[in-house]
């Protein structure tokens, strides 16, 4: 992949399993918060699955659409778009009823100093959406940040581990889950809580941050010495396939890759491919924010894009001067401040 167009095409390749799952689910698909990092590629993936499978489904994307170019690209891909400020209840109530909802709306970075807005987006809005779409299936995007840190040799925490969110962003994410959970019980709405960390493509993510540091000669802090990552295309596909696994009370599914990735090792692998020296600072902690996603792998199979493939692609992209987004993951954060 040399261009953004090639990257977007790769992210939007549907598998036969995705097509089969969507064919077994009745109704159209509404994506709330489609304008974020993952939303556009998820919408295109869904639209391509519908087209390739000959399915009679509409894909509808909702966002404020401050970027009209992004909206035009979605329209051209066959996705119906609706401009809406979800926090404006009058606008929210005007949205069409749709049988299947992917809830991607939320706020993370910039929480510090605007905690009130993060709580409104992450914990108040879910109640309004849950009431509006009480007769739909809902897949709720959440975060592995709701979990406690775990020993790096433990394999990460699975869905049975009780949340212990650190900091207001993670607390508000748990608030989002609990509010949706309440309305799932109240209205018998089938839902899935989709706990993700960390999706990447070549324009953002943990590997890009490591590769940029290496390319610019900046040392890499090893204090958060381990992380989980997953290719954004795989994460998007699993989100759509979660529509087949909603339940009341909500099903909880961790989404990430199978490896507990060493930051030191990943940086060294990137440096080799980039023919650069890598510098480190700090020492690996005994704990990290780690998900165990074996449940999702049993349901959906292992991610199709391997860790080494992601490393290869990221190194090539950075050395070629590929487009990147200024949307850091802050995966190194150990105090919950975003």
N, C-alpha and C positions, 0 to 999 in steps of 0.2 A: 504494500500500500504506500503510494507516494503522495496522494492528494486527499483532501477532506472528502471529496466526492466518493473516492474509493473506500475510505473509512466508513462513511455513512452507509454505503451499499453493503459492506461487510456486516455492519451492526444490524442491518435490516433483513438478513437472510433467514427466513423461517424454516424450521425443521418439520419433518413429516409428523413428529409427535405433537408439535404445537398446533399444526393444522388439524390433526385428529381431535385434540382436546377442544379447540374452539368450535369444531363442527358438532361436538356433543353438547354444547352449551347454547341454550336458546337466548335470543335477544342481541341487541346492539351493545357496544362497549363505549363507555364514557370515561375519559381520562381527565381528572381534575388536577390542575397544576402541571399541564403539559409543557409549559414553557421553561422548566428547569433543566438541569444537566442531563438527566436521563429521559425526560418526557418525550422530546421530539423523536429520538431513535426508537423508543418503545412504541410510539404511535405508528411510525413507518413500518416497524416489524409487524404489528397487528394488521395494518392495511395490506401488507404483502402476503401475510398468511391468508387473509380473507380472499384476496385476488387469486392466489395460487390454488387455493382449495375450492374456488367457485362458491364461496359461502355467501349467504344473503344476510350480510351484517353491515351496519354503519359503524365507523370509527369516528368518535367525536372528541375533539380536544378543547379543553377550557383553560384559559389563562387571561391575565390582564393584557398580554401581548403588547408590552411596551416596545418590543422589537417587531416592527411590521414585516421586515424581511423574513424573520422566522415564521411568522404566520403565513406569508405567501408561499414559502417552501412546503409547509404542511398542506396547504390547500392544493398545491400542484401534485402532491403525493396521494391525493384522494381522501384526505382527512377533512372532515367538516370541522370548522373552527368557530368558537364562540368566545367573544371578549367579555370577561366578567370579573369584577372584584368580588371574590367569594366572601369577603368580610362585610359586604353590602348585602344585607338580608333580602332586600327587594330584588336585587339582581340574581341572587342565589335562587330564590323561589321561582324565577322565570325560566330557569333551566329546564330542559325537557326531561320527562321520566325516561330512564334507560334501565334495562334489566341488570346490567353488569357495570360496576363502577371500580375504577382503579384510582385510589386516593393518594396523590403524590404531593399535595400542597403542604407547605411547612416552611419553617425558618430555622437556620442554624447559625451561620456566621454573621457577626454583628449583634449577637445576643447581648454581650456585655455592654451595658449602657442603654439598651433598648429591650430590657427583659420583658416589659409589658407587652410589646408587640409579639415577641416570641411566644409568650403564653397565650395570647389571643389567637395566633395562627395555629399553634400546636395543640392547644387544649380547649379553647372555646369553640373555634370553628368546627371541629369534629362533631360536636353535639348538634349543630345546625345541619350539617351534612347528613348525619345519621338519621335525623328526623325527616329530612327531605327525601332520602333514599331508603326508607325503612322497608320497602318492598323489593329491594334489589339485592344482588350479591355484591359484597364490597371487599376488595383487597386493600388493606391499609398499610401503606409504606411506613415503617418505623426504623429503628436503628439498634445495632448491637451496643450502642452507648448506654442502653438501659441496664446492661449487665455489670456485675462487679469485675474488676481485674482478676485474672486467674494465673496460677503458675504456668510458666511457658512449657513445661513438660506434661501438662494435664490434658492436652488435646482440645482445650477451649471449653466453654460452657454450653451445655445443650438447653433445650427448651424447658426442661424441668427445674432449672436453677432460678430462684427468685430474683427479681430485679433489685439492684442497689445503685440507682443512678447517681452519678457524681456531677454536680453543677446544675445550673438552671436549664441549660439546653436539654440535657439528658432527663432531668426531672419533668420537663414539659413534654418530652416524647413519651414518657410513661403516662403522663396525664392524658395525652392523645389516645393511647391504648385503652386506658381505663374508661374514658368517656365513651369510646366506641363499644367497649365491652358492656358497659351499662345498657346502652341502647340495643345491643344485640340481644341481651336478656329481656329487656323491656318489650321489644317489638318482634322478637323471634327472627331477627335479621341474620342470615348466614354471612359470616365474615372470616377472613384470614388476616392475621397480624404477621406482616412480612418484615422480619428483622435483618437488616442488611449491614454488612461492612466488609471490605470497602470495594465498591465498583470502580473500574478504571476503563478509560480508553486512552489513546495516545495524547489527547489534548489536556487531560487532567488526571490526577490520581497519585497514589503512593509511588509507583515506579517513575512517573514523570518527575516528581519532586526530587527523587534520588538522582535521576539522570541529569537534571538541570544543575544540581549541586556539583556533580562530578564534572560536567562540561564547563562550569564557571569557576572551578577550582575552590569551591567552598566546602568546608568540612561537614560531615554528616554526623548528627548527634545520635548516639546509640542508646540513650537512656530508655526510650521505648524501643526495645531491641527486636521485637517480633510483631507481626501483623498478619491478617488474612486479607486476601484480595480475590476478586473475581472479575472476569471480562464483562464489560457492560452488556454486550449482546446476550451472554448467558444469563445475567441477572434479569434483563428485560424479559427474556423468554420464560424464565421461572415465575416472574410476576404474573404474566398473562396466564400461565398454566395453573397458577394458584386459584384462579376462578373456579376450577373444577374441584377444589379442596376446601371450600368454605363450609363453615358449620356454625351451629349455635349450641353452646357458647363458642367464641371464635377459636379457630385453629391457629396455633403459633408455629411459624416455620422460620428457622434461621437460614439465611442465604449468604454464602460465601464460598471460596474455594476450599479444597481439601487439605491444603498445607498450612502448617504453622510456619510462616515464612520468616527466616532470619533476615533482618535488615542489613546486617554486615554481609551476609552471603549474596543477597540480591544486588547490593551496591558493587560488590566485587565482580559479579557476573556482568553487570552493565558496563563497568569500567573496562573489562576485557574486550567487549564488543566495540566499545567506543575508542579503544586504544588510548586511554587516559589513566592518570593516577587518581586513586581515591584516598581521601583523608577522613579520619574519624576523630570524634571527640566524645568523651563520656564513656560509661561502661553499661552494658546491658543490665537492666533490672531483672529481678527474678519473676516479675509478674508483667502481664500485658493485657490489653483489651482483645480477647480472642473468642471467636464463635466456633462452636462445633456444629457443622451443617450436615452431619450424616443423614439426618431425617430427610432433608431436601434432596440429597443425592439418591436416597432410596426411592423417593417419589418420582424424580425427574431424570435420574442418571447423573453421572459426573459432568461438570462443565466441559464443553467441547473444546474450548481454547485453554491450552495448558499454561502453566506458569512460565516455562521456558519460552514458549511462543510469545507470551506477553512481553517478556524481557527482550527477545529479539526485535519485536516490532517497535518497542519504545526506544531502544538504542538507535535503530535506523531512523526513526522519526525525528529524534532530537538532533542527530548528526546532519540530517538533511534540512534542518531549520523549519520543520513542520509547524503549522499553526498550533498555538496552545491557548488555554483559558486561564485567566488569573483567578482560579477557584481552588485554593489549597485545601487539602483534607484536614490539616492540623492533626494528623494521626499521632504525632509526638506528644500531644497534650495529655498530661497526667493529672491535672487538677480540675478538668471539666469546664474551663473558661474558653468560650468561642466568640 
